[in-house]
Amino acid sequence: MPRRVVVTGYGVVSPLGNNVEEFWNNIKEGKSGIKKIQSDDFKDIGTQIGGFITDFNAEQYLDKKELGKYDLFVQYGYAAAKQALDQANIDVDNINKERFGVYIGSGIGGINTILDNHKFLIEKGPRRVSPFMVPMMISNMASGIISIKTGFKGPSYSPVSACATGNQAIGEAFLNIRHGYSDGILAGGAEAPINPLAFAGFSRMRAMSTFNEIPERASRPFDSQRDGFVMSEGAGVLFLEEYEHAKERGATILGEIVGYGSTTDAYHITSPDYNGAANAMKLALEMGEINLTDVNYINAHGTSTPEGDKSETKAIKSVFGIHAYNLKVSSTKSMTGHLFGAAGGIESIIALKSIMEDIAPPTINYEIPDENCDLDYVPNHAVKTKINYAISNGFGFGGHNAVLAFKKFSIDKTK
């Protein structure tokens, strides 16, 4: 019989706060973390705004010697994982560490390390390339470092599925525990992608917003005036734990994960096919044995791209039918921007907090409705509403889809 999987800790590093309490309060209040980029390196690029972090103190988590060996995405990932583990209040010295693992993904990995060392190579020669370059840049290193520092010797996994990465990491960790292979896993995503090359590439695709004049209004999912996503950085990590293990040690349980759906569009490298997203939602609901009408809230992928938001709306309506119009559907990327591989981590935290406090967070900057996007997107202000089940959507370039289903925790599974 499949085992129950609960969440006993979470941690976040983001443009809206570097701990869950600050982050969630800013989300509820509808604050934006998007700012103007002041560096001249971006002055010739169409997009000059981003969700970058200015107040992260890495020395709270790592010593100075370590900082020179870890790319920023690893630093963010470890900080979020440490927060999650601290909240879970698990005695790591008195557990079977072979039953605990780390699933932290990254869409881009150590891209800034690559760019820095390429510059050293061109300008100063190969002897100036760092001997730490390779372990700093590879996308699995957040999982690797977290495993080393925690001593967790169970499965260590680093999915790379573009913007579905965080959801996929959490979903695969959930399955691993559900089927009895592990008792606990740190799962989520970490990303530090902000640099001129990434901006130039996405700008050339016309995928990013060019609403530079008022940065906090640039990300406007589902609004008819949306013109692209806003790139951001950070990390979000959950500590998933088998229910009986958590109960036996007296852990505080924050919520339960009950379903996961993973599909591929097999359609186009960047344009979505709504059927893939719809099937992922269906699979998550089926695994969780959730009636359509029991779902109250969807944390949408909602990147603020013209085609993406329209396709997701169509997918939701194809799955939920008439109930789609009873759902609260919000895109918190309107506030955080898009954290790529880390998006699923921070948005899973938002989904859990929404369930815990019965609050649907807003989609800010929603002003002019789009006839192709006609659901209740919780415009501009959070809404108090009963939430027993919430799902979180994550869709990525290449047609990757990963959907998570969360449930308000109750001791009796039938409740």
N, C-alpha and C positions, 0 to 999 in steps of 0.2 A: 504493500500500500504506500502511495507517495507520502512523504513527510511534509509537514507544514513548515513554511519558511517565514520568519519574521525579521523585522528591522530593529536592531537595538542600539544603533549609533549612526550618526551622519556628520559630515564635515564639508565645509565649502570655502573656496577662495574665489572671489568674483569682483566685478566692477561695482557691485552694490553691497559689499561687505565681506569680511574675511572670517566670519563665524556665522553660524546658522541663525542665531537670534537677530543680529543686525541685518543680515540678508533678508530674512523673512519679513521683518518689520518694514523694510524699504519696498519689498514687493507688495505688501498689503496696502501701503500708502501710495502706490503708483508712481514711485520715483524712477527716474531714468539714470542709468550709469554710463551713458554715451557722452563723450567729450570730444572737443577739437584736438587734433594732433598738432603740436606746435613745431615739430621737427621740420627743417627745410628739406629733409630727404623725401618728404611726401608732397612737396609743393607742386610738382608737375603731374600728380596722379589725380584722377577725377574724384576719388573718394579720399577725404582728409579727416575723417572722424572714426572713432572706434570705442569699444568698451575695454579700455586698458586700465590696468591696476597701478595705482600710484602709492598705496600705503601698506604694501605687503612687507612684513618684517621677517625675512627668512631665518634670521638668527634666533627667532623664537623656537625654531624647530631643528636647525642644523648648525653645526659649527662652521667657522669661516673657511677652514681647510676643505670641508665638504662642498661648500658653495662653488668653489672653483672647479669642481669635478662633475657637477650636476647641472644639466640644462634647466632653464627656468620651468619648463613643463614638469620636470621631475620634482623640482622644489614645490611647485603648487600641489602636485599629486600627493607628495608625502605629507604636506601640511594638512590637507583635507583628510587623508587617511588617519593621521595622528589624532585629529579632532574626533573622528568617528570612533576610533578605538578607545579614546579617553572617555567618551560619553557612554560607550557600551560597558565600561567599568569591568573589563574582563582581566583576570589575573593571568597574564601571558606566561608567567613562570610556572604555573600549575595547570597547564592544559597539555593535551597531546598535540603538539604543533604539526604533526604529520596529518592531522585532520582539519587543518586550517590553511586557507589559501588566499591568493591575491589576484583579482581580475581587473586590471586597470588598463584601459585602452587610450589611444591617442590617434587622431586623424592625421596629423602632420608630424608629430614627434619633434625632434630637436632641430628644427629648420634654422633657427638662429645660430646654433652651433655650426651647422654646415656653412652658412653664409659668412660667418666670422672667419672660419678657418680657410675658406676659399680665398678670402681677401688676403689673409696672411701668406698663402701660397703664391698668389700673383705678385704681391708687393714685396715680400721679404724672403721668399723661397721655401722649399719643403721642410727645412729644419725648424721653421717657426710654426709649423702645424702642430697642434697640441697632441701629445700622446693619449690624451683622454677624449679626443674627438669622436672616435667610433662609439665607445660606450655612452658618451653624452648624447649622441644624435639618434641612436636607434630607438624605435617607438616602444619597444618592450621594457625600456629601462625604468620607467616608473614602477611597473610591477616588480622588476628585479630589485631595485633599491628598497622598496617597501618590504619585500620578503626578507631581504638581508637584515634590515633594521628591526623587524618584528620577530624574526626567527621562524616564521610560518613556512613549513616544508611541504605543505600539500600542493594542490595544483596552482600553477602560476600561468596566467593567460593574458594576452594583450591583443584583443581584436582590433583590426583597422578596417572600418567600414564607413569611412567618411563621417557624415553627421549622424549616422545611426550607431556609432561606436559605443557611446556611453550606455545606451539602452541595451545594446547587444552584450556588453560586458556584464551588466546586472542580470540580464535574462539568462545567460549561460551559467553564471554563478548560481542563480536560483535553481536551475535544473540540476546542477551538480549536487547541491544540498538536498533537494527534493528527492533525488534518487539514491541518496545514502552514501555518496562518495566522500562528503565532507560535512563537518559540523558548523563551520563558520567561514565566510569569505568576505574580504574587503573588496568592494566592486564599484566601478564608476569610470570616470574619464578625466584626463588632464590635457590642457592645451595652452601653448604660448606661441601663437602664429603671427603676431603683429610685426610686420616688417615691410619695407617698400616692395620687395619682390612679390610677396603674396598679394599685397594690395594691387600692384600693377597687373598681375595675372587675372585676378577676379574682376578688376575694372575693365580689362580688355574683353572679358566675357559679358560685360554689362550686367553682372549679377549683383553688384553692390550699390547701395543708395548713394546718390550724389547730392543729397540734401544737406550740404555742409553749413549753411547759414545758421541753422538752429539745430545743433546736434541731437539734443534730447527729443526732438520731434521726428527724427529721420526714420526710425524703425516704426512702421505703421501697418502691422499685419491686418489683412482682410479689408483695409480701407481702400477705396477706389483710387486714391492718389499714391499708393505704395509704388516704390521704384527700385526695390532691392534690399538685400540684407545689410546689416552692420556687423563687421567682424569684432569679436571679443576674445578674451582670454580668461583662464582660471581653471578650477577643478571642482568636481563634486563626487564624493565617495560615500557609499553606504556600508554599514557592517551588517551583512545578512547572517542569520543564525537559525539553526534548526530549533523548532519551538520547544521540544522537550529539554534540549540542552540549555536553552535560555531560561526556561521555567525552573529547572533544577538549581541553577545558580542565583535565582532571584533577580534576574535582569528586568529592567524597565523596558517594556515592549512598546515601540512607537507606531507600529503598523504591521500589516501583513502583505506579502506579495503572493498573489494567487495565480497569475497567468502571464504567459509570454508568447508572443507570436513573431516569427521571423520569416520573411519572404523576400523574393527578388522580383523586380518588374520584368527583367529580361526584355527591355524595351529600348532604352536610350541612355547614353552616358551621363546626361545632365537633366533632360526633361522627364518629369514623372508620369507614370501611368497609374491612375487612381485605383485600378484593380489590385495592384500589389499592396498598396497601403490598406485597402479594405480587407484583403485576405489576412493580413497580419493582425488587424484588429479582431477579426472573427476568430482566429486561432487563439489569441489571448483570452477572449471571452469564453471560448469553449473549454480551454484548459482550466479556467477558474470556475467553471460551471455557473456563469453569471448570466442572469436574464437581462435582455437588452434594457428593459425598463428599470432595472435596479442601478444602472450606471447614472451617476448624477453630474459628473464633471470630467472634461477632457482637457488635459494640458496639451495643446496642439503643437505640432512641429512649427507651424506658422512663422516662416522666416521673413515675410514681408516681400516676397517675390511675386510678381503678377501671376505666373503660371502655378507656382507651388501652392499658394493659398487657395486658389480656385480648385486645384486638383484634390487637396485635402478636404475641402468642404464637400466636394462630390463624393469622396470616399466615405466620409462620416454619414452622409445621407443614404448612401447605398447600403451601409451596414445597419443603421438604426431606424430607417424608414421614418415614419411620422414622429417617433420619439426623439429624433435628432433636434426637433424644434423645442423640446423640453429640456435639453441639455444646456449646461453652462460650458462654453468652449472658449478658452482664452489662450492667447499666445503671450507668455511672459518674456519672450524675446523682444517684445516692444520696449521692455525696460532693461534687460540684460544685454541685448544684442545676441549674436550667434556665436557660441563657444565651440562650434564644430564637435570634436570628439568628446568634449566635456559637457555638452548641452544636456545629454541624457542624464548625467549625474546630478546636475543642479536642478533639473526639471523633475526628477524623481523626488528630490527633497521637497520641492514645491507641492507636488501631488500629495505627498504624505502629510505635510503641514496643513494642506487644504482639508484633508480628511479629519485630522486631529482637531482642528478648530472650526470646522464647518464654515469655511470661507472660500469662495471662488475668487481668485485674484483677477485683476483687470487686464484687459488689452488696452494700453494707453494709446493716445494719438489716433483713436478711432473717431473720425469726424464725418466722412462722406461715405455712405454705404455703397457697396458694389453689388449689383444685381446677381452676380454669380456667387456671392458670398452672403448668404441670407440667414445665417444662424445667430444665436444669442452669444456674441463674443465678449460679454461682460464689459461693455464699453466704459473705459476711463476710470471706473471706481469699483473697488472690491464689493462683493455682495455676500451677505450672510445667508447661507442656505445649507440645508441638510445634505451631507455628502457621506454616503456609505461605501461607494465604490468610485474610483477614479482611474482613468487610463492615461498613459503618457506616450505620445507618439514621437518616433524618431525616424527620419527618412534621409538617405544619403545619395550623393552622386554615385552612379553605377547601378542605381535601382535598388539599393539596400533598404529594407524596411524592418524596424524592430519596435514592437509595442509591448508595454508593460501594464499589467492590471494590479492595482493596489486595493486593499480592503481595510475598513476600520477594524481594528483588532477587537476580538471578543474571545473569552476563554472557551466558550462552547462554539465549535465550528459551525453548528447549524444556525447560529444567531446571525 
